[in-house]
Amino acid sequence: MKFTVKALVTALSLTLAGCASTDIDTLLTKTATAENRSNDNKARDQYRHPKETLEFFGLQPEMTVVEVWPGGGWYTEILAPVLQQNGQYFAAHFPSDSEVKYYQRSLNQFQDKLASDDVYENVTLSEFYPGTHHNIAPAESADMVLTFRNLHNWYMQKDIEGINEAFKAFYSALKPGGILGVVDHRLPENRDSAKAKRSGYVKQSWVIEYAEKAGFVLEAVSEVNANPLDTADHEKGVWTLPPRLALGEKDIAKYQAIGESDRMTLKFRKPQ
């Protein structure tokens, strides 16, 4: 039987594509259950669905990925091992020159985490703050930018300007065709955004509007992180719910039964 060069290339491409799909599924399953993740973090997978979320965004192990404001490194524990061999992971954390004590404390703890295990040896630390620190990665170098539960922070701190500056930084870092993945606490569309500004919840339509104004195209929406039990009208905002439980022991069983917040999961693309 004879094969043309074109047929062989096509067959090889299909084989590699199938392997890539299997590889990322295997990698995510492995890293989600790895020993470098604490039991407390693993317990939150039932609310955050990291494997399903990252598969929805299209993560692949050879990508250059930026996570903006990784906090304590909950997603870092999964992303860093996946990208360790063939990819690149930028963790755009709080600015090192910030005078905010919480930012400094969080950054120092994150740096300690990176130094604690060889699995983080290829993580590149960068900085982000809307309006001042936008160099999250070299321009047009990233295949994917991810941010989990952060847009509401920039809105609370710097209003619409903070959101615009964030999307501007993301757009600059991404390659043409690159993906922006956003997860955040979802405010019902019939609520007043201004009145809910300090609640930690934002409208999905609002996020889409400002991302599109920045030049992004909405590619897909997932309900993987939805929680219909969350009414988004709690006494101390989203922090009333786990894991913060801001009311302490008050109605704790009620809020534990609700679980973590209702969240939007949005996939945008930077046009070619």
Secondary structure, DSSP 8 states (H G I E B T S, - for coil): ----HHHHHHHHHHHHHHHHHHHHHHHHHHHHT-TTS-HHHHHTHHHH-HHHHHHHHT--TT-EEEEE--TTTTTHHHHHHHHTTT-EEEEEES-TT---HHHHHHHHHHHHHHHT-GGGTTEEEEE-BTTTB--SSSTT-EEEEEEES-HHHHHHHHHHHHHHHHHHHHHHHEEEEEEEEEEEEEE-TTS-TTTTGGGT-EEHHHHHHHHHHTT-EEEEEE-TT--TT--S--TTGGGGSTTT-TTTTTTHHHHHHH-S--EEEEEEE---
